[in-house]
Amino acid sequence: MKRTKILKISGKVQGVYFRESLKKEAQRLGITGWVRNRRDGTVEALVQGEESPVREIIAWCHQGPPAAEVKEVLETDANHDSALAEFLRKETD
């Protein structure tokens, strides 16, 4: 079953290679979507794919790359975006 989630990751998550690391992990898992920094210091991501890889990427987000200090990962269900064929790193919003 396909899942689509919006994630809001807070803590020390900017300037620690979080977006690029998340992109590489998503590509490894075959997940489509995007990731971007937010002006409030959080990282936001849309992840979509089969249930198991989506759960795996969410679990990864709770740790992040080695320099990150993740405090919280908020998940919100989202509508599937069939236009996304890969995982993208977007500009800050």
C-alpha positions in Angstrom: 0.0 0.0 0.0 1.3 3.4 -1.0 1.8 6.1 1.7 2.5 9.8 1.5 3.6 11.8 4.5 4.8 15.3 5.1 7.5 15.4 7.8 8.6 18.4 9.9 11.9 17.7 11.5 13.2 20.0 14.2 16.4 20.3 16.3 19.9 20.9 14.9 18.9 19.9 11.4 20.2 22.7 9.2 23.8 23.1 8.2 24.5 19.4 9.1 24.1 17.8 5.6 20.5 16.7 6.5 18.8 17.4 3.2 21.5 15.7 1.1 21.7 12.7 3.4 17.9 12.3 3.4 17.9 12.6 -0.4 20.5 9.8 -0.7 18.6 7.6 1.8 15.3 8.1 0.0 16.9 7.2 -3.4 18.3 4.1 -1.8 14.9 3.1 -0.6 13.1 4.0 -3.8 11.1 6.8 -2.3 9.9 9.8 -4.3 9.3 13.3 -2.9 11.3 16.2 -1.8 13.1 17.9 1.1 13.8 21.5 1.9 14.9 23.8 4.7 12.3 26.1 6.3 13.1 29.6 7.5 12.0 28.6 11.0 15.1 26.3 11.3 13.2 23.0 10.6 13.5 20.7 7.7 10.4 19.7 5.8 10.0 16.6 3.6 7.3 14.9 1.5 8.0 11.2 1.3 5.9 8.7 -0.7 6.2 5.1 -1.6 5.3 1.7 -0.3 4.5 1.4 3.5 7.8 -0.3 4.6 10.2 2.1 2.9 8.2 5.1 4.1 8.4 3.8 7.7 12.1 3.2 7.2 12.8 6.7 6.0 10.7 8.2 8.9 12.8 6.1 11.4 16.0 7.4 9.7 14.7 11.0 10.1 14.6 10.5 13.9 18.4 10.1 13.8 19.5 11.9 10.6 23.2 12.2 9.6 25.9 12.1 12.3 26.1 15.9 12.9 22.3 16.3 13.4 20.5 16.5 16.7 16.9 15.6 15.9 14.5 16.7 18.6 11.1 15.9 16.9 9.7 14.4 13.7 6.0 15.4 13.1 4.2 13.3 10.5 1.1 14.4 8.6 -0.7 12.3 6.0 -0.7 13.9 2.6 -2.2 13.2 -0.9 -0.1 11.2 -3.3 1.7 13.4 -5.9 1.9 11.2 -9.0 4.0 14.0 -10.8 7.0 13.2 -8.5 9.2 10.6 -10.3 12.3 11.0 -8.1 13.4 12.6 -4.8 14.4 16.2 -5.0 16.2 18.7 -2.8 14.2 22.0 -3.0 15.2 25.5 -2.1 14.5 27.0 1.3 10.8 28.1 1.9 
